[in-house]
Amino acid sequence: MADGDGLGEAATAAAFLPAPAPGLSPPLGWRERLRAGLAGTGASLWFVAGLGLLYALRVPLRLCENLAAVTVFLNSLTPKFYVALTGTSSLISGLIFIFEWWYFHKHGTSFIEQVSVSHLRPLMGGADGSISEPGSPSSSRESETSRQNLSECKVWRNPLNLFRGAEYRSCATAYVLLAEEEATTIVDAERLFKQALKAGETIYRRSQQCQHQSPQHEAQLRRDTNVLVYIKRRLAMCARKLGRIREAVKIMRDLMKEFPPLTMLNIHENLLESLLELQAYADVQAVLAKYDDISLPKSAAICYTAALLKTRTVSDKFSPETASRRGLSTAEINAVEAIHRAVEFNPHVPKYLLEMKSLILPPEHILKRGDSEAIAYAFFHLQHWKRIEGALNLLQCTWEGTFRMIPYPLEKGHLFYPYPSCTETADRELLPPFHHVSVYPKKELPFFIHFTAGLCSSTAMIALLTHQFPEIMGVFAKAVSMISRTCAEYL
């Protein structure tokens, strides 16, 4: 991936757009900075005060004499004692290491760090830093972040979800359930959806006539409108799967003209996929120009389709070796920037497109920016990337360069909001248990797992050396005790 790294650096040299204002945090006031500074230095002050007290009481406590007595006692111990001591220490630290590892994989955090933050930090003067007053800037930032995370982790219906199977009633929604749950073929599903369309149109016209009578009738009209739109969209999906793609495109375009406010149903994503199948790239660009807007919600389909169109203009002649020698052209820089933008929105997609991870059937509901959305996108759009010569090659060479542009830790985004931390939990509920959920960013092992692992290994090594070479280790232990005693006497 060396060539890809070079391309990523060349792309970042181009003029990138600054991070959006909603993703930035307002500066802290001087009171908050002072409070945070005092909370952060509390532990250091306690440590310095303890050392000063120990130094002041060194004569009354007779530290030098006691240290000399301890040194004499240690010199009189046999190597078997050191073997037993280090062996026991290795066993205990190994058990702590195993428990820490299990706790981290089960709860995603270190047990020792959690206990330290929950119980020891308030005693060390760090409680004020974690408690913010109502109405304070930090409180408002936290509430804004929580609202953002809730919106980012909203589960959406997959606009390309497959036809399912199981229940019935006698109305338009009954035919929908039959088509979704009992139809064994797409032809059967289409037949039932056409019956649902007849019933749905009748109910919709009746609701239109009564909509002004009461708020309840208005709510009923909205419900019947959603049912009618859903039926028509599923009929378009049936036509798409049966090969009547132009008919599907016409149904979707008519839906978007007749019900323009219903953008939350993501009909444009179905339209993008159908137009890509027709290789009508100019029409795809026109749809993106309307829906790839900063004020509208993004999706993997929008971001990666925009990247695919820009990649298409340069991918057939792209060569990593040539680009590393002469640099990237303007069109190549635009393509790389579009790939970086798409990867920042959903970093899970490239591994499925590049077939580094195996695909499964997409779920009925997806999580924006999550692994479930990546599976749904790649399941239907992988063929479109393969159809364009060199597109996957350019993606493979450049997608990892995205992560050098994203601030770390991920408290800020580059082109989008910071990546939400709740996607893993939601994706595990949406995806089957046998699927290995893609996690971003990778969780780093806590400090105490490294510490206990090192302590266990070092004490076990000392125990083994003391058992094998007792005389040499005895001399080493005496030398260490003498150096410690000399240092203490000097202080």
C-alpha positions in Angstrom: 0.0 0.0 0.0 3.0 2.3 -0.3 1.7 3.8 -3.5 -1.7 4.4 -1.9 0.0 6.2 0.9 1.8 8.5 -1.5 -1.5 9.2 -3.3 -3.2 10.0 -0.1 -0.5 12.5 0.8 -0.7 14.1 -2.6 -4.5 14.4 -2.3 -4.2 16.0 1.1 -1.9 18.6 -0.5 -4.9 19.8 -2.5 -7.2 22.4 -1.1 -9.6 20.5 1.2 -12.8 22.1 2.5 -12.6 23.1 6.2 -14.6 21.1 8.7 -18.2 22.2 9.1 -19.1 24.5 11.9 -21.5 22.1 13.6 -18.6 19.7 14.2 -16.5 22.2 16.0 -16.7 22.9 19.8 -16.8 26.5 21.1 -13.7 27.6 23.1 -13.7 27.2 26.8 -13.9 30.2 29.1 -11.2 31.1 31.6 -13.1 29.7 34.5 -13.6 26.3 32.8 -9.9 26.2 31.8 -8.8 27.1 35.4 -11.2 24.4 36.8 -9.9 21.8 34.4 -6.3 22.7 35.2 -6.8 22.4 38.9 -8.6 19.1 38.5 -5.8 17.8 36.3 -3.0 18.9 38.7 -4.7 17.5 41.9 -3.0 14.1 41.8 0.4 15.8 41.1 0.0 18.1 44.1 -0.9 15.2 46.4 2.2 13.3 45.2 4.5 16.2 45.7 3.0 16.9 49.2 3.6 13.3 50.1 7.2 13.4 49.1 7.8 16.6 51.0 6.2 15.1 54.2 8.3 12.0 53.9 11.5 14.1 53.5 10.6 16.2 56.5 10.0 13.2 58.7 13.1 11.2 57.6 14.9 11.8 60.9 12.1 11.1 63.4 11.1 8.0 61.5 14.7 6.8 61.3 14.3 5.9 57.6 18.0 5.3 57.0 18.4 2.9 59.9 15.2 1.0 58.9 16.4 0.8 55.3 19.7 -0.6 56.5 17.9 -3.2 58.5 15.7 -4.1 55.6 18.9 -4.5 53.4 20.5 -6.8 55.9 17.3 -8.9 56.1 17.1 -9.1 52.3 20.8 -10.2 52.1 20.1 -13.0 54.5 17.3 -14.5 52.3 17.9 -17.6 50.2 17.3 -17.8 46.5 14.4 -20.1 47.1 12.5 -17.2 48.8 13.1 -15.0 45.7 11.8 -17.8 43.4 8.7 -18.2 45.5 8.2 -14.4 45.7 8.6 -13.8 42.0 6.6 -16.9 41.1 3.7 -15.8 43.3 3.9 -12.3 41.8 3.8 -13.7 38.3 0.8 -15.8 39.1 -1.2 -13.0 40.7 -0.4 -10.5 37.8 -1.3 -13.2 35.3 -4.7 -13.7 36.9 -5.2 -9.9 36.9 -4.2 -9.8 33.3 -6.7 -12.5 32.3 -9.5 -10.8 34.2 -8.6 -7.4 32.6 -8.6 -8.9 29.2 -12.0 -10.6 29.8 -13.5 -7.5 31.2 -12.3 -5.3 28.3 -13.7 -7.7 25.7 -17.0 -7.9 27.5 -17.5 -4.2 28.5 -15.1 -2.3 26.3 -13.2 -0.7 29.1 -10.6 -1.5 31.7 -11.8 -2.5 35.1 -8.9 -0.9 37.0 -9.4 2.4 35.1 -13.1 2.3 35.7 -12.6 1.8 39.4 -9.9 4.5 39.5 -12.1 7.1 37.7 -15.3 6.2 39.7 -13.8 5.9 43.2 -10.3 7.3 43.4 -10.5 10.4 41.2 -13.1 12.1 43.4 -10.7 11.6 46.4 -7.8 13.1 44.4 -9.8 16.3 43.5 -10.9 15.4 40.0 -14.7 15.3 40.6 -15.2 18.9 39.6 -13.8 18.3 36.2 -16.4 15.7 35.3 -19.5 17.5 36.7 -20.8 20.5 34.9 -23.3 23.0 36.1 -26.7 23.2 34.3 -26.6 25.9 31.7 -22.8 26.0 31.6 -21.0 25.8 28.2 -19.7 22.3 29.0 -23.2 21.1 29.9 -24.6 22.5 26.6 -21.7 20.9 24.6 -22.4 17.6 26.3 -26.2 17.8 25.5 -25.4 18.8 21.9 -23.1 15.9 21.6 -25.7 13.5 23.0 -28.4 14.8 20.7 -26.0 14.4 17.7 -25.1 10.8 18.7 -28.8 9.9 19.0 -29.5 11.3 15.6 -26.4 9.6 14.1 -27.4 6.2 15.6 -31.0 6.3 14.3 -32.0 3.1 12.6 -33.4 3.5 9.0 -35.4 1.2 6.8 -33.1 -0.2 4.2 -34.4 1.3 0.9 -33.1 -1.8 -1.0 -34.2 -4.4 1.6 -35.1 -7.8 0.3 -38.6 -9.3 0.2 -39.4 -11.1 3.4 -42.1 -13.6 4.6 -45.3 -14.2 7.3 -48.8 -12.6 8.1 -52.0 -11.2 6.6 -55.2 -8.9 6.9 -57.8 -7.8 4.4 -56.8 -4.3 3.2 -53.9 -2.6 1.3 -51.5 -3.3 4.1 -52.7 -6.9 4.1 -51.6 -7.4 0.5 -48.3 -5.7 1.4 -47.7 -8.2 4.2 -48.6 -11.1 1.9 -46.2 -9.8 -0.8 -43.4 -9.3 1.7 -43.9 -12.4 3.8 -45.6 -15.2 1.8 -44.6 -14.6 -1.8 -41.9 -17.1 -2.8 -41.0 -15.4 -6.1 -40.7 -11.8 -7.3 -43.5 -12.4 -9.8 -45.9 -13.4 -6.9 -44.8 -10.4 -4.9 -45.5 -8.1 -7.8 -49.0 -9.6 -8.3 -49.9 -9.0 -4.7 -48.4 -5.5 -4.7 -50.6 -4.6 -7.7 -53.6 -5.8 -5.7 -52.4 -3.7 -2.8 -52.0 -0.7 -5.1 -55.7 -0.9 -6.2 -56.8 -1.0 -2.5 -54.3 1.7 -1.5 -55.4 4.1 -4.2 -59.1 3.8 -3.2 -58.3 4.4 0.4 -56.0 7.3 -0.4 -58.7 9.1 -2.5 -61.2 8.6 0.3 -58.7 10.1 2.8 -58.1 13.1 0.5 -61.7 14.0 0.5 -62.0 13.9 4.3 -58.6 15.4 5.3 -60.0 18.8 6.3 -62.7 17.5 8.6 -60.4 17.0 11.7 -56.8 16.5 12.8 -57.5 12.8 13.0 -58.4 12.7 9.3 -55.2 14.6 8.4 -53.2 12.0 10.3 -55.0 9.3 8.5 -54.2 10.9 5.1 -50.5 11.0 6.0 -50.6 7.3 7.0 -52.4 6.3 3.8 -50.0 8.4 1.7 -47.0 6.6 3.3 -48.7 3.2 2.5 -49.3 4.2 -1.1 -45.8 5.5 -1.6 -44.4 2.3 -0.1 -46.5 0.1 -2.4 -45.4 2.0 -5.5 -41.8 1.9 -4.5 -41.9 -1.8 -3.9 -43.6 -2.2 -7.3 -40.6 -0.3 -8.8 -38.3 -2.7 -7.0 -40.1 -5.7 -8.4 -39.8 -4.2 -11.9 -36.0 -3.6 -11.3 -35.5 -7.2 -10.1 -37.4 -8.6 -13.1 -35.2 -6.7 -15.5 -37.8 -3.9 -16.5 -35.4 -1.2 -15.3 -36.8 1.7 -17.4 -40.2 1.0 -16.0 -38.8 1.0 -12.5 -37.0 4.3 -13.2 -40.3 5.9 -14.4 -42.2 4.8 -11.3 -39.5 6.2 -9.0 -39.4 9.5 -10.9 -43.2 9.9 -10.8 -43.1 9.2 -7.1 -40.5 11.8 -6.5 -42.5 14.4 -8.5 -45.8 13.5 -6.9 -44.6 13.3 -3.3 -41.4 15.5 -3.1 -41.6 16.1 0.7 -41.1 12.3 1.4 -37.3 12.4 1.1 -37.0 10.4 4.3 -38.1 7.3 2.3 -34.9 7.5 0.3 -36.5 6.7 -3.0 -33.6 8.6 -4.7 -31.3 5.8 -3.5 -33.4 3.2 -5.4 -33.3 5.5 -8.4 -29.5 5.9 -8.3 -29.0 2.1 -8.3 -31.4 1.7 -11.2 -29.8 4.4 -13.2 -26.3 2.9 -12.6 -27.6 -0.4 -13.9 -28.7 1.5 -17.1 -25.3 3.1 -17.1 -27.1 6.5 -17.4 -24.3 8.4 -15.6 -25.5 11.8 -16.7 -28.9 11.1 -15.0 -27.1 9.8 -12.0 -25.1 13.1 -11.8 -28.4 15.0 -12.0 -29.9 13.1 -9.1 -26.8 13.6 -7.0 -26.8 17.4 -7.8 -30.2 17.5 -6.2 -29.8 15.3 -3.2 -26.0 15.5 -2.4 -26.7 18.8 -0.6 -25.2 20.0 2.6 -28.6 20.5 4.2 -29.8 17.0 3.4 -28.9 13.8 5.2 -26.1 11.8 3.6 -25.8 8.1 3.0 -23.3 5.6 1.8 -25.2 5.4 -1.5 -24.9 9.1 -2.1 -21.3 9.5 -1.0 -19.9 6.4 -2.8 -21.9 7.0 -6.0 -20.4 10.5 -6.2 -17.0 9.0 -5.7 -17.7 6.4 -8.4 -18.7 9.0 -10.9 -15.5 11.0 -10.4 -13.4 7.8 -10.4 -15.0 6.8 -13.7 -13.3 9.7 -15.5 -9.8 8.7 -14.6 -9.8 5.0 -13.5 -9.2 3.4 -16.9 -5.8 5.2 -17.3 -4.8 5.4 -13.7 -1.5 3.8 -12.6 0.0 4.1 -9.1 3.5 4.1 -10.5 2.9 6.8 -13.0 1.0 8.9 -10.5 3.8 8.6 -7.9 6.3 9.9 -10.5 4.4 12.8 -12.1 1.9 13.5 -9.3 -1.9 13.5 -9.5 -3.8 15.4 -12.2 -6.7 17.7 -11.2 -9.3 15.1 -12.2 -7.4 12.4 -10.2 -7.2 14.7 -7.1 -11.0 15.2 -7.4 -11.5 11.5 -7.5 -9.3 10.8 -4.5 -10.9 13.6 -2.5 -14.3 12.1 -3.3 -13.1 8.6 -2.2 -11.8 10.2 1.0 -15.1 11.9 1.6 -17.0 8.7 1.2 -14.7 6.7 3.4 -15.0 9.3 6.1 -18.7 9.0 6.0 -18.7 5.2 6.2 -15.3 3.5 6.6 -16.7 0.0 6.5 -17.6 0.0 2.8 -14.2 -0.4 1.1 -13.5 -3.8 2.6 -16.7 -5.2 1.2 -16.2 -3.5 -2.2 -12.6 -4.8 -2.4 -13.9 -8.3 -1.2 -11.6 -8.2 1.9 -14.7 -9.2 3.9 -17.4 -11.6 2.8 -20.8 -10.2 2.1 -24.0 -11.4 3.7 -27.7 -10.7 2.9 -28.4 -7.1 3.8 -30.7 -6.5 6.8 -34.2 -5.0 6.6 -33.1 -2.0 8.6 -29.7 -0.2 8.5 -27.7 2.2 10.6 -26.3 5.2 8.8 -22.4 5.2 8.8 -22.6 1.7 10.3 -21.5 -1.8 9.2 -25.2 -2.6 8.3 -25.3 0.3 5.8 -22.0 -0.8 4.3 -23.3 -4.3 3.7 -26.5 -3.0 2.1 -24.6 -0.7 -0.2 -21.9 -3.2 -1.3 -24.5 -5.9 -1.8 -26.3 -3.9 -4.5 -23.5 -1.6 -5.8 -20.5 -3.9 -6.1 -21.4 -4.8 -9.6 -21.4 -1.2 -10.6 -17.9 -0.7 -9.3 -16.7 -3.8 -11.1 -18.3 -2.6 -14.4 -16.1 0.5 -14.5 -12.5 -0.5 -15.4 -9.9 0.5 -12.8 -12.4 1.9 -10.3 -11.7 -0.7 -7.6 -7.9 -0.4 -8.3 -8.1 3.4 -7.5 -10.2 2.7 -4.4 -7.7 0.2 -3.2 -4.8 2.5 -3.6 -6.3 5.5 -1.9 -9.0 4.7 0.6 -6.6 4.2 3.6 -5.2 7.7 3.2 -8.5 9.0 4.6 -7.6 8.1 8.2 -4.6 10.5 8.2 -6.9 13.5 7.7 -9.3 12.6 10.4 -8.4 14.1 13.8 -7.5 11.6 16.5 -9.0 11.0 19.0 -12.2 11.3 16.9 -13.7 14.3 18.8 -13.8 16.3 15.6 -14.7 15.4 12.1 -13.0 16.5 8.9 -15.9 16.9 6.4 -18.7 15.3 8.5 -19.6 15.2 12.2 -17.3 13.0 14.4 -17.9 9.3 13.8 -20.5 8.1 16.4 -19.4 5.7 19.0 -22.7 3.8 19.2 -22.7 2.1 15.8 -21.2 -1.2 17.1 -23.9 -1.9 19.6 -26.7 -1.1 17.1 -25.1 -3.1 14.3 -24.8 -6.1 16.5 -28.6 -6.0 17.0 -29.3 -5.5 13.3 -26.9 -8.1 11.9 -26.9 -11.9 12.5 -24.7 -13.4 15.3 -22.4 -15.3 12.9 -21.4 -12.0 11.1 -18.1 -10.4 12.4 -19.2 -6.8 12.9 -16.8 -4.2 11.5 -15.8 -1.8 14.2 -14.4 1.7 13.7 -12.2 3.0 15.2 -10.4 -0.1 16.5 -10.4 -0.1 20.3 -6.9 0.2 21.8 -6.0 -2.0 24.6 -6.1 -0.2 28.0 -2.8 0.7 29.7 -3.4 -1.8 32.6 -3.7 -4.8 30.2 -0.2 -3.9 28.9 1.0 -3.3 32.4 -0.2 -6.5 33.9 1.1 -8.5 30.9 4.5 -6.9 31.3 4.5 -7.5 35.0 3.5 -11.1 34.7 6.2 -11.8 32.0 9.0 -9.9 33.9 8.3 -11.6 37.3 8.1 -15.0 35.6 11.4 -14.4 33.9 13.0 -13.3 37.2 11.7 -16.4 38.9 13.1 -18.6 36.2 16.5 -16.9 36.3 16.7 -17.1 40.1 15.9 -20.8 40.0 18.5 -21.5 37.3 21.2 -19.1 38.4 20.7 -18.5 42.2 24.3 -17.2 42.8 24.2 -14.6 40.0 20.7 -13.4 40.8 21.7 -13.2 44.5 24.6 -10.9 43.6 22.3 -8.9 41.4 19.7 -8.5 44.2 22.4 -7.4 46.7 23.7 -4.8 44.1 20.2 -3.4 43.7 19.6 -3.2 47.4 23.0 -1.4 47.9 22.2 1.1 45.2 18.8 1.8 46.7 20.3 2.2 50.1 23.0 4.6 48.8 20.3 6.7 47.0 18.2 6.9 50.2 21.1 7.9 52.3 22.1 10.6 49.8 18.5 12.1 50.0 
